[in-house]
């Protein structure tokens, strides 16, 4: 009896892990889409947040706080 319940518990835990993994994959894809949409919106507002532009403002900002 205990063995049967343990097997069912292990199966349920396996199903939970598989469902959570699938959910995380979907959430990751949605987050990527949101990021692309956010960057598109920001750039349409005149701000450039691409990785290619290495502005010097963080250095200036840090120097002001020292």
Beta strands, then each sheet from edge to edge (+ up, - down):
end
